Amino acid sequence: MAEKAPEDAFPDDGYDYHSLPDWDNDFYNESDILAFASALSAPDSTSPSEEDLLNPKRPNVEFITALNDWKPVHRSVKESQESSHGKKKGKRKKKAKRGKDETREGWTYSIVKWPLLILAMGWLLCLTVLYLITRFYIFAYERYVTWRGKRDRLRKSLRQQTDYEGWKEAAQELDHYLGSDKWKVDDEYAYYDDRTIRRAMEQMRNARRKAEGQEDSRSDGVGRQRPVERLVELARSSVKNNFAGFENPRLYSQTYWGTKDLVQHFIDETATSLKFLFASKQITNEEKRDLARHLSTNFGRTALCLSGGAGFAWYHFGLAKALLEADLLPNIITGTSGGALVAALLATRTDDELKKLLVPALARRINACHDPVSVWLFRWWRTGARFDAVDWAKRCSWWCHGNLTFLEAYQRTGRILNVTCVPSDPHTPNILANYLTAPDCVVWSAVLASAAVPGILNPVVLMRKNRDGKLEPYSFGHKWKDGSLKTDIPLKSLNLHFNVNFSIVSQVNPHINLFFFSSRGTVGRPVTHRRGRGWRGGFLGSALEQYIKLDLNKWLKVLRHLELLPRPLGQDWSEIWLQRFSGTTTIWPKSTLSDFYYILSDPSTERLARMLHVGQLAAWPKLKFIANRMAIEKVIEDAREMTRPDTRPPSQTREKRLRNVLSAEDLQTLLEEAQNNNGTVEVPSRMVSAVTEGDREQQERSRPSTLQRQDSPSVTKRWSGWLGSISGGSSPRLPRGGPSMADLRPPPQQDTRRGSFMQEWKRQSQVFWDEDASEAEDEEGDETPSEAASEDGHMLEASGAEEDEESEATM
């Protein structure tokens, strides 16, 4: 791959950093950076107090911390005494060993450990050399046997394209030359059920056409099932994740562009039928809402997962640019380490801003490695880390659009950002920070934590934004580090929180990229040997590659489970090889040897232009697969948004429904009008909020059958209850169509007997002695608004459907 991108790959203004949105705004203030620095200097065991954070430079305050993140804060008594008496100054301290509870070590473990470790490491080295030789053989086989003549010229033309439309035409031309058009026309294939797909497509098409003909009518005869009802049943049965294998990646691994014609027709018909159903007048809005929720649960959602990889992470920009230009960028984005920085940029900017940012001029803002060698080498010797966390916090603020929290980023762009962080202690579980698990956490602090590789950046403290807008430590001031050490691609957590079952993984980790090998081809990159039915490098070459790779994995697991691996920098490094690094479709841009040299360097404009172009080239073969998936998913998600009962923010809905409780003055006015009008009164509209019929039904279901009497209600509540008791013993009637007084009054107690006038006057006069106690109880929050009503008071209970609608809006 050449070091420069094609000259016509980007317009001229793409190299001018003045065209970048907010290019001259750093998005940070010194008080927030000072709060972060104070949290970093606090002891690891306890978080700094609020007074320490507000006065970080006050005198007579000393933070005691470790020399670095791998040396203890406290020393033993013996070591302290030796240091105070000046004994054994020249003797080095021994390294801490693993405890007996951790390794269950005995004399056999001590004897066998090192010989077994040396033997296993030697065999791993031999397997690695054999693997490299095997891959070189496969490369030579494909280069000199497969790619020759016109086939090679068409392939080179495919790689020289600068836009997706040109690449698509070149891919179709190569497919036509290789004879893949015949494969598309033939419906049969071993990796999906073509009969079920064809039957479902035909029945869905017939039902849709009949339903479209009856759009103006409501029935199709007495006792017969309407076509629209049949179409709903077919949608519920067919719109599922990988139904009958129609989303099998092998269906897209036989051609450079496209898939079976039958599969394409099924996807197009499914999207068309769903659009008709959600726009039809033959089904109610509630039925549409239930259908959209059912389909969303079964079909699942799509997520873009960006791996770590230090300087290799800039290839993610090319992938994101390709998805954005094709309008296929998912709303759920996760990133780890270097990928977290790219994910933060994607999730905190709108589409219009991203189209202006994803250009070579963006290299102007990639300046984290600005320190010369003389500076960072001294820092590494003193602190054990090459980079300074406070300096990175300032530079990272621009990428995260200031101090946005995960919730604020979601509200700004509608995209769900996820960042994986690993705790510095071995007991706390990993965290996938997003707007559900950590809504108040500041995005840039999570990005720094996810990039804190031991030896590169020391573990940092996550920061949260309080109600005053000030920053303070998150999660007791615990420190966090690089998420790729344990969970580079958090697929399980994404499925748990957001029902993600289709993942687009951009994998650029240099230690993993070498081992990505698809012996039977991958999406958009078929095996050209034997017209796509062969194996890369022949069967023997692919079999040898698979065996060596599995044997490498086996011995790495042996070293991990027997606890033979040492822990340099205090970290267990086995998970960087043994975790899952792939997804439903995995994209790995083709890197060069120079990328290893610049792995911890800022890219120039020319280098970033090349990485953007290479990232696009790697993403274009996957776009058709992703587009077919998103064609159905977008229809379902749009339907969920359209059919929600209240599209206003939850805060506005809550303010409206808090109006349901009538004040004491309103009750007194209603009672006086009822007495003057012989029991009939009209309730003004300002006193009753506009509640829906569903809310009234929910109120009837949630209204308690009995209401316990309070020990000491207030004066107004007692007088209003007494006046109601002497109004004739019956509830005043309201005009027809409005709420009756029974709706405003809680159910009576079982004992409805009332005393004489003097007894009632004596009971009401007690309030002058116990009023203070009653108000004190109300201020302590022991009573809810519904419980504080008197026996004959009047109230509209708050709607119980608010919580359901807020949770529905969150999904």
Secondary structure, 3 states (H helix, E strand, C coil): CCCCCCCCCCCHHHHCHHHCCCCCCCCCCHHHHHHHHHHHHCCCCCCCCHHHHHCCCCCCCCCCCCCCCCCCCCCCHHHHHHHHHCCCCCCCCCCCCCCHHHHCCCHHHHHHHHHHHHHHHHHHHHHHHHHHHHHHHHHHHHHHHHCCHHHHHHHHHHHCCCCHHHHHHHHHHHHHHHCHHHHHHCCCCCCCCHHHHHHHHHHHHHHHHHHHHCCCCCCCCCCCCCHHHHHHHHHHHHCCCCHHHCCCHHHHCCCCCCCCHHHHHHHHHHHHHHHHHHHCCCCCHHHHHHHHHHHHHHHCEEEEEECCCHHHHHHHHHHHHHHHHCCCCCCEEEECCHHHHHHHHHHHCCHHHHHHHCCHHHHHHCCCCCCCHHHHHHHHHHHCCCCCHHHHHHHHHHHCCCCCEHHHHHHHHCCEEEEEEEECCCCCCCEEECCCCCCCEEHHHHHHHHCCCCCCCCCEECEEECCCCCEEECHHHCEEEEHHHCCCCCHHHHHHHHCEEEEEEECCCHHHHCCCCCCCCECCECCCHHHHCCCCCHHHHHHHHHHHHHHHHHHHHHHHHCCCCCCHHHCCCCHHHHCCCCCCEEECCCCCHHHHHCCCCCCCHHHHHHHHHHHHHHHHHHHHHHHHHHHHHHHHHHHHHHHCCCCCCHHHHHHHHHHHCCCHHHHHHHHHHHHHCCCECCCCHHHCCCCCHHHHHHHHHHCCCCCCCCCCCCHHHHHHHHHHHCCCCCCCECCCCCCCHHHHCCCCCCCCCCCCHHHHHHHHHCHHHHHHHHHHHHHCCCCCCCCCCCCCCCCCCCCCCHHHHHHHHHC
